[in-house]
Amino acid sequence: MTEAEESALEHVRDLEAGSTAAAALDFFDSLPPVQVEDVLGSWHGSEVPTGNPLDGLLGAFGWHGKRFDGVDEAHPLVMRHPSGRLFSLNPAFVPAPLLVRRVELLRDPRIAGALRRIAPALRTRSPRARLRSTVHRGVATATMCYDALPIHDAFRQVSADTLLGAMDLRGLPAPFLFVLRRESATD
């Protein structure tokens, strides 16, 4: 690993502890693009808290990460079942308008608990997104395009096994940032 990659990985760890949106996006913009083929595989995710209205929601609902079986076979919401098993949630059932306009409802523990309990019934075995190279923040990079939602997740390369993602959701004032770490075949 290069010194630059080690420094970038340290910066990512700092971001995961909390950052401002401006500082996190400055770092995102400083990273090189990633090729679509380099994103294939299974990834464990974590959120980058920046004061975004969506901060903490993915983790609260059991988000584990993402899986890319091929360029046309992406699973954007890999969740952890209370039993520990992983499953892919069908994003078509995610209330995107609530995420933008009424996020406080999803922070209500009663609503969050109910949604987490019903999530396994909303699983899918089919891919629900695709990988494409798009221009995001002025740079052509690998991007996951959701099939049923107005969401694009653009990725930048921190290292061969770590990506910084920016979720661009129509109506959200700033991207929601997250980190993906490649899982080994034994994870």
C-alpha positions as CSV (number, residue, x, y, z in Angstrom):
1,M,0.0,0.0,0.0
2,T,1.3,3.4,-0.9
3,E,1.8,6.3,1.6
4,A,-1.0,8.2,-0.2
5,E,-3.4,5.3,0.2
6,E,-2.5,4.9,3.9
7,S,-3.1,8.7,4.4
8,A,-6.4,8.4,2.6
9,L,-7.5,5.5,4.7
10,E,-6.7,7.4,7.8
11,H,-8.7,10.3,6.5
12,V,-11.7,8.0,5.9
13,R,-11.5,6.7,9.6
14,D,-11.6,10.4,10.7
15,L,-14.6,11.0,8.5
16,E,-16.5,8.1,10.0
17,A,-16.1,9.7,13.4
18,G,-17.9,12.8,12.0
19,S,-17.2,15.6,9.7
20,T,-18.8,18.6,8.1
21,A,-20.4,18.1,4.7
22,A,-18.0,20.6,3.1
23,A,-14.9,18.9,4.5
24,A,-16.2,15.4,3.5
25,L,-17.0,16.6,0.0
26,D,-13.7,18.3,-0.4
27,F,-12.0,14.9,0.4
28,F,-14.4,13.1,-1.9
29,D,-13.5,15.5,-4.7
30,S,-9.8,14.9,-4.1
31,L,-10.0,11.2,-4.7
32,P,-9.5,9.5,-8.0
33,P,-12.4,8.0,-10.0
34,V,-13.0,4.3,-9.9
35,Q,-13.7,2.0,-12.9
36,V,-17.0,0.1,-13.0
37,E,-15.2,-3.3,-13.2
38,D,-13.2,-2.4,-10.0
39,V,-16.5,-2.1,-8.0
40,L,-17.6,-5.7,-8.6
41,G,-17.9,-7.8,-5.4
42,S,-19.4,-7.6,-2.0
43,W,-18.9,-4.5,0.2
44,H,-19.5,-3.7,3.9
45,G,-20.7,-0.2,4.4
46,S,-20.6,2.5,7.1
47,E,-22.0,6.0,7.2
48,V,-20.1,9.3,7.2
49,P,-22.0,11.6,9.6
50,T,-21.9,15.1,8.1
51,G,-25.1,16.7,9.5
52,N,-27.1,15.3,6.6
53,P,-30.8,14.7,7.4
54,L,-30.3,11.0,6.6
55,D,-27.3,10.5,9.0
56,G,-27.8,7.3,11.0
57,L,-30.8,6.0,9.2
58,L,-29.1,3.2,7.2
59,G,-27.5,1.8,10.3
60,A,-30.7,2.0,12.3
61,F,-32.5,-0.1,9.8
62,G,-29.8,-2.8,9.6
63,W,-27.8,-1.8,6.5
64,H,-24.9,-4.0,5.9
65,G,-23.6,-2.8,2.6
66,K,-23.8,-3.4,-1.2
67,R,-23.2,-6.2,-3.6
68,F,-22.3,-6.0,-7.3
69,D,-22.5,-9.3,-9.1
70,G,-22.1,-7.7,-12.5
71,V,-22.5,-4.3,-14.2
72,D,-26.3,-5.0,-14.6
73,E,-26.7,-6.9,-11.3
74,A,-26.3,-4.6,-8.3
75,H,-27.9,-5.1,-4.9
76,P,-27.9,-1.6,-3.4
77,L,-29.4,-2.4,0.0
78,V,-27.9,-5.5,1.6
79,M,-29.4,-5.7,5.1
80,R,-28.6,-7.8,8.2
81,H,-31.6,-9.8,9.4
82,P,-31.9,-9.9,13.2
83,S,-30.8,-13.6,13.0
84,G,-27.6,-12.4,11.4
85,R,-28.3,-13.5,7.9
86,L,-27.9,-11.0,5.0
87,F,-30.6,-10.3,2.5
88,S,-31.2,-7.7,-0.2
89,L,-34.0,-5.3,0.4
90,N,-36.0,-4.2,-2.6
91,P,-35.4,-0.4,-2.8
92,A,-38.7,0.0,-4.6
93,F,-40.3,-0.2,-1.2
94,V,-38.1,2.5,0.4
95,P,-40.3,5.6,1.0
96,A,-37.9,8.0,-0.9
97,P,-40.3,11.0,-0.5
98,L,-40.3,10.5,3.2
99,L,-36.5,10.4,3.2
100,V,-36.5,13.9,1.8
101,R,-39.6,15.6,3.3
102,R,-40.4,13.8,6.5
103,V,-37.2,12.1,7.7
104,E,-38.2,12.8,11.3
105,L,-40.9,10.2,11.0
106,L,-38.3,7.5,10.3
107,R,-36.4,8.6,13.5
108,D,-39.5,7.7,15.6
109,P,-38.4,4.5,17.4
110,R,-41.9,2.9,17.0
111,I,-41.9,3.5,13.2
112,A,-38.2,2.5,12.9
113,G,-38.9,-0.7,14.8
114,A,-41.9,-1.6,12.7
115,L,-40.0,-1.0,9.5
116,R,-37.0,-3.0,10.6
117,R,-39.4,-5.9,11.5
118,I,-41.1,-5.9,8.1
119,A,-38.0,-5.4,6.1
120,P,-37.3,-9.1,5.6
121,A,-40.7,-9.4,3.9
122,L,-39.5,-6.8,1.3
123,R,-36.4,-8.8,0.3
124,T,-35.5,-9.6,-3.3
125,R,-33.2,-12.0,-5.0
126,S,-33.2,-9.9,-8.2
127,P,-30.7,-7.1,-8.8
128,R,-32.3,-3.7,-8.4
129,A,-29.6,-1.4,-9.7
130,R,-26.9,-1.1,-12.4
131,L,-23.3,0.2,-12.5
132,R,-22.4,2.8,-15.1
133,S,-19.8,5.4,-15.5
134,T,-21.3,8.8,-15.0
135,V,-20.0,12.3,-14.4
136,H,-20.6,13.3,-10.8
137,R,-19.1,16.5,-9.4
138,G,-17.2,17.0,-12.6
139,V,-15.5,13.6,-12.7
140,A,-16.5,10.4,-14.7
141,T,-16.6,7.6,-12.2
142,A,-18.4,4.3,-11.4
143,T,-21.9,5.0,-10.3
144,M,-24.7,2.7,-9.1
145,C,-28.1,3.8,-10.7
146,Y,-31.1,2.5,-8.8
147,D,-33.9,1.0,-11.0
148,A,-36.9,2.3,-9.0
149,L,-35.7,5.4,-7.2
150,P,-34.3,8.7,-8.2
151,I,-30.9,7.8,-6.6
152,H,-27.4,7.5,-7.9
153,D,-24.5,6.4,-5.8
154,A,-21.2,7.8,-7.2
155,F,-17.9,6.2,-6.0
156,R,-14.4,7.4,-5.6
157,Q,-11.4,5.2,-4.9
158,V,-9.7,5.5,-1.5
159,S,-7.7,2.2,-2.1
160,A,-8.2,-1.0,-4.0
161,D,-10.5,-2.3,-1.2
162,T,-12.1,1.0,0.1
163,L,-14.5,3.4,-1.7
164,L,-16.1,6.6,-0.6
165,G,-19.6,6.9,-1.9
166,A,-21.9,9.9,-2.4
167,M,-25.6,9.1,-2.6
168,D,-27.3,11.7,-4.8
169,L,-31.1,11.6,-4.0
170,R,-33.4,14.0,-5.8
171,G,-34.6,16.6,-3.3
172,L,-31.8,16.1,-0.8
173,P,-29.8,19.3,-0.4
174,A,-26.4,17.6,-0.2
175,P,-25.1,14.1,-1.0
176,F,-25.3,11.5,1.7
177,L,-21.8,10.0,2.2
178,F,-20.8,6.5,3.0
179,V,-17.7,4.2,3.0
180,L,-17.6,0.7,1.4
181,R,-14.9,-1.8,2.3
182,R,-14.5,-4.9,0.1
183,E,-15.4,-8.2,1.8
184,S,-13.3,-11.2,1.3
185,A,-14.8,-14.5,0.1
186,T,-14.9,-15.8,3.6
187,D,-16.8,-12.8,5.1
